[in-house]
Amino acid sequence: MRLARRILLNTAAVVVLVTTIFPVYWMFLTAFKPTRDIQSATPTFWPANPTLEHFVTAVNAPGFSTYLRNSLLVTAGAVLLALVVALMAAFAVARMNWRGRGPFVIAVFAAQMAPWEALLVPVFIIARDTDLLDSLAMLTGVYFMVTLPFTIVTLRGFLAAIPPELEEAAQVDGCGRMTAFRRVVFPLLAPGLMATSLFGFITAWNEFAFVNVLIIKAQDKRTLPVWLSSFRDVFGTDWGATMAAASLFALPALLLFLFLQRNVGTGMTAGAVKG
């Protein structure tokens, strides 16, 4: 019975893995295929003659460097702002008793569950009335708003897992509350900060709808998700260049994940307190 259950679970895991990985594999595969192989009626699962011509086309496409810069600026700005604000909010929720803490937590969860698409019209009206359309600052603020609830909830969970006795011991040794947090809690919170920054980066990096709503006239203020649509015209879609562009677009998030994944985890405080 136990063996059958293990086989069933392993089979299900393999199916999920293949289903998840195959589209990504096909994207990278198509990016390296010559155009004649892409258009062939017989699919091939490995490029016989790999080429970099599609990547050259993608990199030389109009606006690539500008859109890449814009994506990096708004994503990094939104993630950094969300981390700073969420860290203070999570500390207040996890470590302090104050009136309204319960409703505040409920409001954060509600904001996290709200569909972003429902905010498109209100955000557009706000940006229009404040003359912030076609502004990277407004786009950064929107991404900050979108990533903030998740960041607060996640950091609150990591903070709750760190024993308060560590801070109390530091305060007994003469540290103030903020000094104890900075020297004791903050280093232990590093995995939580890395995890939330990773998911926040992916969320802001991939966002497409708000760019089309808020950046209307200033084409040089748009980001890479919009740039991906530039390989489709009235004559059809250049699939090789599109897949190469999509691969380049996915590369920063993939590299960031590979860089942070060893440090993302929990349980760093296990055994830190005697008793």
HELIX and SHEET records of a PDB file:
HELIX    1   1 ARG A    2  PHE A   32  1                                  31    
HELIX    2   2 THR A   35  ILE A   38  1                                   4    
HELIX    3   3 GLU A   53  VAL A   59  1                                   7    
HELIX    4   4 PHE A   64  ARG A   95  1                                  32    
HELIX    5   5 ARG A  101  MET A  113  1                                  13    
HELIX    6   6 TRP A  116  LEU A  119  5                                   4    
HELIX    7   7 LEU A  120  ASP A  129  1                                  10    
HELIX    8   8 LEU A  136  ALA A  160  1                                  25    
HELIX    9   9 PRO A  164  VAL A  172  1                                   9    
HELIX   10  10 ARG A  177  ALA A  180  1                                   4    
HELIX   11  11 PHE A  181  VAL A  185  3                                   5    
HELIX   12  12 PHE A  186  LEU A  188  1                                   3    
HELIX   13  13 ALA A  190  ASN A  206  1                                  17    
HELIX   14  14 ALA A  209  LEU A  214  1                                   6    
HELIX   15  15 GLN A  219  LYS A  221  5                                   3    
HELIX   16  16 LEU A  224  TRP A  227  1                                   4    
HELIX   17  17 LEU A  228  PHE A  231  5                                   4    
HELIX   18  18 TRP A  239  LEU A  260  1                                  22    
SHEET    1   A 2 ARG A 232  ASP A 233  0                                        
SHEET    2   A 2 GLY A 236  THR A 237 -1                                        
END                                                                             
